[in-house]
Amino acid sequence: MTPLLAPFPAVSPMAPLSPVARSERITSALPEGGLFSEKTWRVSPEAFPLDRSTVRYLEQLGPLLARFQQAGETIYRRSRKGSLPGWIAESLDAGKPPALLEQGLAASPNDLPRVIRPDLILTEQGLIATELDSVPGGIGLTAWLGEKYHQLDPSTPLVGGPQGMIDGFRSLFSEKGADIVISAESGDYRPEMDWLAAQLRAGRQLAGDGDWQVKSAETYQPDGRDLYRFFELFDLPALPAAAKIAELAAAGTISLSSPFKPWHEEKQWSALFWSHPLRETWRRELRDANFQRLRQVFPMSWIIDPAPVPPHAVLPGLDIQHFSELRNFSQSERELVLKLSGFNEKAWGSRSVTIGQDSSQTEWAAAVDEALAAHGTSPYVLQRFHGGKLVRHPWWNPTTGEIEIMEGRVRLCPYYFIGAADQKITLGGVLATICPADKKILHGMSDAILAPCRIEE
């Protein structure tokens, strides 16, 4: 069991901590072994500021994304049944075991992911969602950061509040609590989930309140307790209890988040959303106002498909007749990103990402060839690249002991939780990852600043 951390000693309002002292306190408060296995980040003395209009936008985005996922479920099932073109489900099903697809279809259409975390790039034009994650890392980390920055300065208005992440996660299940089941593949995130479970247990108000335990997926045996899934669906062959978990969830015996519905974990949805043949379907499912709002959120995207188009036609937005023509794009034309869509061990953590402008002609051509060859088994998605705007934020350099200012670009990760009891969607908190300005791929790295977000006064 991870020991609970004592709060920071009270600080006199007459003697506020210096930025260096704040950073040192945050660093020294890390649990033994850290929050990620063998991973570090740059510590800032300040939460990342967001203006009130951006915070309001983020609060409204959660319900919109939940509606988008519900619309996606409807579109997928209609494609399966034949009332929409079959190619939709065929593309989303590519490379997946039929048994897994049947397990997902056996669950209720209303059984959807109850955690939604978009990856949002802060650009000059607004926020751009590069993908949605329904089994995200960083929940425990964001909760820990919120707690520590609040303890340092209770007057700091953190987005979601100091307990928003913990309360949001607790709301996913009934008062009985749940098992947090994590695989070896996701083992780097186990320390943060151990810490989160300890906080959930410590927050029990009554003796009958729920229990929360972190357990290994490879040895897990379901016993009727609800389950939070922290493993990828491509890991299921290595998990002996997977079929039993799916059976219990489909029967309603246990609550499972996220459900075994691999189609929800595909990055293809941004391309399907931009697909012209589906335009009116999306409008009907979302309503026009929501459709237009999402057009501002999702970058224009395409599913890489080697099928030719008619000789008089071109691929919309690219003005080419075959995706192989991407190989010859000049660097100025390659404001594009290639990445695996999902259900692959390389489809998360930016492992499969190729940014056109950041690659040589040879590298880009090879990535295009790989994407074309993978169609039908591991589809790739092409997205329009949107560069993040430059920001400046302080961080503490432990080598020099000084506060430095880093110029960088920001990825915002808001965490939305859908309550089991009332289906209320809450914004638990927002994690800012500020990467050095020369980095094109924005993700957690040792030279990135990780900080919770606050409302700028």
ABEGO torsion letter per residue (X at the ends): XBBBBBBBBBBBAABBBBAAAAAAAAAAABBBGEABBGBBBBBBABBBBBBAAAAAAAAAAAAAAAAAAAAAAAAAAAAAAGABBAAAAAAAABGBBAAAAAAAAABBAABBBABBBBBBBBBAAEBBBABBBABBBGAAAAAAAAAAAAAABAABBBBGEAAAAAAAAAAABBAAEBBBBBBAAAAAAAAAAAAAAAAAAAABABAABBBBBBBBAAABBBAGBBBBBBBBAAAAAABAAAAAAAAAAAAGABBBOBBBBAAAABAAAAAAAABAAAAAAAAAAAEAAAAAAAAAABBBBBBBBABBBBAABBBBGAGBABAAAAAABBAAAABBBBBBAEGBAAABGGAABBBAAABBAAAAAAAAAAAAAABGABBBBBBBBBBBBBBBBBBBBAAAGBBBBBBBBBBBBBBBBBBAAAGBBBBAEBBBBBBBAABABBBBBAABBBBBBBBBX
